[in-house]
Amino acid sequence: MYLVYETKEAAIERADEEGRSNGYAYWTAGGVTRWLTKPRLAADGKWVLDVSAYELDTVEQSSTEPTYELAEDPVV
């Protein structure tokens, strides 16, 4: 299940939000773990997050895509 973003920055912002709410070490102790899932480049040039395990609000839940075609070489 994916959320789709027009920009890499918007996808990172949402991934950061989830990482902070989960209390990952990057946000609490200067550790390495920052995100539950990293933003991935989609085949159409948009950015997607696999949000299958995220806490989503009602708007986000209604905006998810069940699948999304990823680019061959996903990068952040």
Buried (B, 14 or more C-beta within 10 A) or exposed (E): BBBBBEEBEBBBEBBBEBBBEBEBEBBEEEEEBBBBBBBBBBEEEBBBBBBEEBEBEEEEEEEBEEEBEBBEEEEE
